[in-house]
Amino acid sequence: MEIRIGVTYSPKEIEIDLADDITGDELVEKISASVGEEGSMLWLSDRKGRRVGIPTAKLSYVEIGAPRTERRVGFTPSVTTISP
């Protein structure tokens, strides 16, 4: 599952590709619980095991994508044209 996190006073967003063992609802609960605590950090682990910590006071938005069903490579599909 891919998520994007906006951080206040930063023009870039943080993109994290999470493992598929967490659902969107579980992630929302984890984020909501950490935002309610003053001075806390939101810690997330990506597919490769790297941990990312974001101060919850600096969160501006979180965009949660759908779980991935296939791995994207970056090539465009071939297009076939038929001439009359």
Helices and strands as residue ranges (DSSP letters): E 2-7, E 13-17, H 24-35, E 41-45, E 51-55, G 56-58, E 59-64
